Amino acid sequence: MRAADLTAATPGTRDRYVDLLRVASLGTVVLGHWLMAAVTRGDDGRVEVGNLLAVQPGLQVLTWALQVMPVFFYVGGFSHALSYRSLRRRTADTHLYSAFLRARLQRLLRPTVVFIGVWGAAALVLQLAGDAHGLLDVSLRLVAQPLWFIGIYLAMVAFTPPLLKLHERWGSPRSNGVGTGGGWGVFGVLVAGAVSVDVLRFAFGVPYVEFLNFAFVWLAIHQLGFLRADGRLTKPYVLAAAGLAGAALLVAYGPYPLSMVGMPGERISNMAPPTLALLCHGLWLVGAVELLRAPAARWLERPRVWRAVVVANGISMTAFLWHLSAMLGVYGALLALDVPLPEPATGPWWAQVPVRIALAAALTAVLVAAFRSFERPAGKPDMSATEGSPRRSGAYSGPAAALGVTLALLGVLGLSMVGFGGLLEGRTALLIAVHVTAPAAVGMTLVGWLLVERVGVHAPVN
């Protein structure tokens, strides 16, 4: 369906602001990556990729506004709650979980698998040819880093059904069985878990406990989306103020760094694994964007504005996956043409920034045009069976769905850490206390994707 048709078909009840936040958050991350990359070439010809925030530590405070991934996960919670409840009204309980996973993950996993396949094949060819050196070797490691976001998002989708049920159970029931919005109990438990992890980590030095905050911190942000879906975020200014004050105090008096993104060589990162400071940062951002909801909603009533948001939503995941490839491609071209690369944060370097970003945006557009078709769903599940006669192939769809999403999320998380370099050398990275190689990560992702693709095909409806 064309963008104009989708725009015209938008129901009046749709929360357009959620679509804008989804696009704006990913766009901000892309722009931040393009801006922070600092590629230099030494007198010996060696190419290094650094981070602007490491060169100019004073700029790290900007991450308090530009680290907006919590907003995307918050929007995900809102969308997942609405999607699951809609599907629950139409799908048999025995197949609900697998049908939900497949419905939510198609647009996410297909472009991801294509991205992994293209870069995996390129890495293998380059390594066999002996050409993976310099910026190319660095690129093979860096382009996979954004996949961490895919892994976390997969986990959020997988945890949506049980956490939403708990959320509804702890609220006052409606006549239709759906909670009036659930209480803040589940969110409070997740926050308490994040606090406990940091206490055990920093006060008692318990090893590996910090990895639990990948779940507690991000799922707490995701849970705020459930509360938004039920109209419970009625005082966003309180959320924003509490989050900002909490983050400031933790950074000022605790062991937490100023930057809300990972920094090269830092002993403690607020991002990997997430910390309580990042959770407070997420609360501040969620409160801030909710304060802007009313004026933004009026702006989105304009047909041209809404059409632009619709178009951007249709390509956002593809653009996100390929934006680092485009940026590194631009730097590769500049190096090949012997264009001088100034020292980061100097006047000439800042003068080059608009040109580099424009070139990266143009190359990203080319890559989106080449790969955007994989972001479109390949068709709806077969709902032809009746509840009383489910097809036999769907009998184990629930366990298969759970196994599939688990393998996929572990695979993409592992690949984000180890990268595509050293495919034939056994290069490893530490994934939740287990060393993983790139071939193993790719294999887990592919098997997980195939399982998710297969389950739910025969899920019957009520």
ABEGO torsion letter per residue (X at the ends): XBAAAAAAABBAABBAAAAAAAAAAAAAAAAAAAAABBBBBBAAGBBBBBBAAAABAAAAAAAAAABAAAAAAAAAAAAAAAAAAAAAAABBAAAAAAAAAAAAAAAAAAAAAAAAAAAAAAAAAAAAAGABBEAAAAAAAAAAAAAAAAAAAAAAAAAAAAAAAAAAAABBBBAAGBBAGEBAAAAAAAAAAAAAAAAAAAAAGBBGAAAAAAAAAAAAAAAAAAAAAAGABABAAAAAAAAAAAAAAAAAABABBABABBBBGBABBAAOBBBAAAAAAAAAAAAAAAAAAAAAAAAAABAAAAAAAAAAAAAAAAAAAAAAAAAAAAAAAAAAAGBBBBBBGBAAAAAAAAAAAAAAAAAAAAAAAAAAAAABBAEBBBAABBAABBBAAAAAAAAAAAAAAAAAAAAAAAAAAAEABGAAAGBBBBBGGBBBBAAAAAAAAAAAAAAAAABGAABBBX
